[in-house]
Amino acid sequence: MEKCDSRTRAYKNGKTFDQCRDIAKTLSLELGEKINKSGQVGWDVILESAQHDELVYKLTLKYLRQTGYDIGDWKRPKVTKSIV
């Protein structure tokens, strides 16, 4: 009986989860610089940067939140600097 190996499963455009994670980490660093300059970035900009790849988009938001940014909610669909 064969099992699915999550490390090699292809997601959108044939990318593995690890590849999606690497792309999201890179995007979160780039968007972090943009947020620091402009003060905020909308979710639509992040989705466009992720080339409408849902997994990369969600991982990018996750990494931005882990880095200390406020990722907003459905009422405020934007990422801003956290006020501490």
The 8 nearest C-alpha neighbors of each residue, nearest first, counted from 0:
[[1, 2, 3, 4, 5, 8, 7, 6],
 [2, 0, 3, 4, 5, 8, 7, 6],
 [1, 3, 4, 0, 5, 8, 7, 6],
 [4, 2, 5, 1, 8, 7, 6, 0],
 [3, 5, 6, 7, 2, 8, 1, 9],
 [6, 4, 8, 7, 3, 16, 15, 9],
 [7, 5, 4, 8, 16, 15, 17, 9],
 [6, 8, 5, 15, 4, 9, 16, 3],
 [9, 7, 5, 15, 6, 4, 10, 16],
 [8, 10, 13, 15, 14, 7, 11, 16],
 [9, 11, 14, 13, 15, 12, 8, 16],
 [10, 12, 13, 14, 9, 52, 54, 15],
 [11, 13, 14, 10, 9, 52, 15, 19],
 [12, 14, 9, 10, 11, 15, 8, 18],
 [15, 13, 9, 10, 12, 18, 11, 19],
 [14, 16, 9, 18, 17, 8, 7, 10],
 [15, 17, 19, 18, 20, 6, 14, 10],
 [18, 16, 20, 15, 19, 21, 6, 14],
 [17, 19, 21, 15, 20, 16, 14, 22],
 [20, 18, 16, 22, 17, 21, 55, 23],
 [19, 21, 17, 23, 18, 22, 16, 24],
 [22, 20, 18, 24, 23, 19, 17, 25],
 [21, 23, 19, 25, 20, 24, 26, 18],
 [22, 24, 59, 26, 20, 55, 25, 21],
 [25, 23, 27, 21, 26, 22, 20, 28],
 [24, 26, 22, 28, 23, 27, 21, 29],
 [25, 27, 23, 29, 28, 24, 30, 22],
 [26, 28, 30, 24, 59, 29, 25, 63],
 [27, 29, 31, 25, 26, 30, 24, 32],
 [30, 28, 26, 31, 32, 27, 25, 33],
 [29, 31, 33, 27, 32, 28, 26, 34],
 [32, 30, 28, 34, 33, 29, 27, 35],
 [31, 33, 35, 30, 29, 34, 36, 28],
 [32, 34, 30, 36, 31, 35, 37, 29],
 [35, 33, 39, 38, 31, 37, 36, 32],
 [34, 36, 32, 33, 38, 37, 31, 80],
 [37, 35, 33, 34, 38, 32, 39, 31],
 [36, 38, 34, 39, 35, 33, 40, 32],
 [39, 37, 34, 35, 36, 79, 80, 40],
 [40, 38, 79, 34, 78, 37, 77, 41],
 [39, 41, 78, 77, 34, 44, 42, 79],
 [42, 40, 77, 43, 44, 76, 78, 39],
 [41, 43, 45, 77, 44, 76, 46, 40],
 [42, 44, 46, 41, 45, 47, 76, 40],
 [45, 43, 47, 41, 42, 46, 48, 40],
 [44, 46, 48, 42, 47, 43, 49, 56],
 [47, 45, 43, 49, 51, 48, 44, 56],
 [46, 48, 50, 44, 49, 45, 51, 43],
 [49, 47, 45, 50, 46, 44, 26, 51],
 [48, 50, 46, 47, 51, 56, 52, 55],
 [49, 51, 47, 48, 52, 46, 56, 55],
 [52, 50, 46, 49, 47, 53, 56, 48],
 [51, 53, 50, 55, 49, 54, 56, 11],
 [54, 52, 56, 55, 51, 57, 46, 49],
 [53, 55, 57, 56, 52, 58, 19, 10],
 [54, 56, 58, 23, 52, 19, 53, 57],
 [57, 55, 53, 59, 54, 58, 49, 46],
 [58, 56, 60, 54, 59, 55, 53, 61],
 [57, 59, 61, 55, 60, 56, 23, 54],
 [60, 58, 23, 56, 62, 61, 27, 57],
 [61, 59, 63, 57, 58, 62, 64, 56],
 [60, 62, 58, 64, 59, 63, 57, 65],
 [63, 61, 65, 59, 64, 60, 66, 58],
 [62, 64, 66, 60, 65, 61, 68, 27],
 [65, 63, 68, 61, 67, 66, 62, 70],
 [66, 64, 62, 67, 63, 61, 68, 60],
 [65, 67, 63, 64, 68, 62, 61, 31],
 [68, 66, 64, 65, 81, 63, 69, 80],
 [67, 69, 64, 80, 81, 63, 79, 66],
 [68, 70, 81, 79, 78, 71, 80, 64],
 [71, 69, 78, 68, 64, 77, 79, 60],
 [72, 70, 75, 77, 69, 76, 78, 73],
 [73, 71, 75, 74, 76, 70, 77, 78],
 [72, 74, 76, 75, 71, 77, 42, 70],
 [75, 73, 72, 76, 71, 77, 70, 42],
 [74, 76, 72, 71, 73, 77, 78, 70],
 [77, 75, 73, 42, 72, 71, 41, 74],
 [78, 76, 41, 42, 40, 71, 75, 70],
 [77, 79, 70, 40, 39, 69, 71, 41],
 [80, 78, 39, 69, 68, 38, 81, 77],
 [79, 81, 68, 69, 82, 38, 34, 39],
 [82, 80, 68, 69, 83, 67, 79, 70],
 [81, 83, 80, 69, 68, 79, 67, 38],
 [82, 81, 80, 67, 68, 69, 79, 66]]
